[in-house]
């Protein structure tokens, strides 16, 4: 596994944890949670492109 993939996976996990914490604190529809969710979606899309290669 390349270092860029490791970094991507680390960022995905950090963002996921952050999103869960924000959701517990502010509720699922809070703009901060939605923004974090969109960031996570974006990272997961990049990961899916890695997997297709």
C-alpha positions in Angstrom: 0.0 0.0 0.0 1.5 3.4 -1.0 2.0 6.2 1.4 -0.6 8.4 -0.4 -3.2 5.7 0.1 -2.3 5.4 3.7 -2.6 9.1 4.1 -6.0 9.0 2.4 -7.2 6.2 4.6 -6.0 8.2 7.7 -7.9 11.3 6.5 -11.0 9.3 5.9 -10.9 7.9 9.4 -10.2 11.3 11.0 -13.1 12.9 9.1 -15.4 10.0 10.0 -14.6 10.4 13.7 -15.0 14.2 13.5 -18.4 13.8 11.8 -19.7 11.4 14.4 -18.5 13.7 17.2 -20.1 16.8 15.6 -23.4 14.9 15.0 -23.6 13.9 18.7 -22.9 17.5 19.7 -25.0 19.4 17.3 -27.4 17.0 15.6 -27.4 15.5 12.2 -28.8 18.4 10.3 -26.3 21.0 11.6 -24.4 22.8 8.8 -21.0 21.7 10.4 -22.1 18.1 10.3 -23.4 18.3 6.7 -20.1 20.0 5.6 -18.0 17.3 7.3 -20.2 14.6 5.7 -19.6 16.2 2.3 -15.9 16.2 2.9 -16.1 12.5 3.9 -18.0 11.7 0.7 -15.4 13.4 -1.3 -12.6 11.5 0.4 -14.5 8.2 -0.2 -14.9 9.0 -3.8 -11.1 9.5 -4.2 -10.7 6.1 -2.4 -13.1 4.4 -4.8 -11.0 5.7 -7.7 -7.9 4.1 -6.1 -9.7 0.8 -5.8 -10.7 0.8 -9.5 -7.1 1.1 -10.6 
